Amino acid sequence: MMIGFTAHARLTIQERGLALEWVERAILDADRIETDPSGPEVCRSFKRIPEAGDRIIRVVHRRDGADILVITAFLDRGAKL
């Protein structure tokens, strides 16, 4: 399995100063996963990131064949685990 990124995801991850390792950790070892309201094929993965002051990253992604495509990611102020 490979993790790919949309152009939007690459841009927002860079602009928000997120580490790619945090995004991968959220996908591969999520603390919580839920279906995104945009459709059943899109998921939200949440992961507490100690290096970011214990804030929670939300990664929105979907399957792309055997791979995963990241749509966006951000530190979610309102997320609860």
Secondary structure, DSSP 8 states (H G I E B T S, - for coil): --EEE-HHHHHHHHHTT--HHHHHHHHHS-SEEEE-TT-TTEEEEEEEEGGGTTEEEEEEEEEETTEEEEEEEEE-TT---
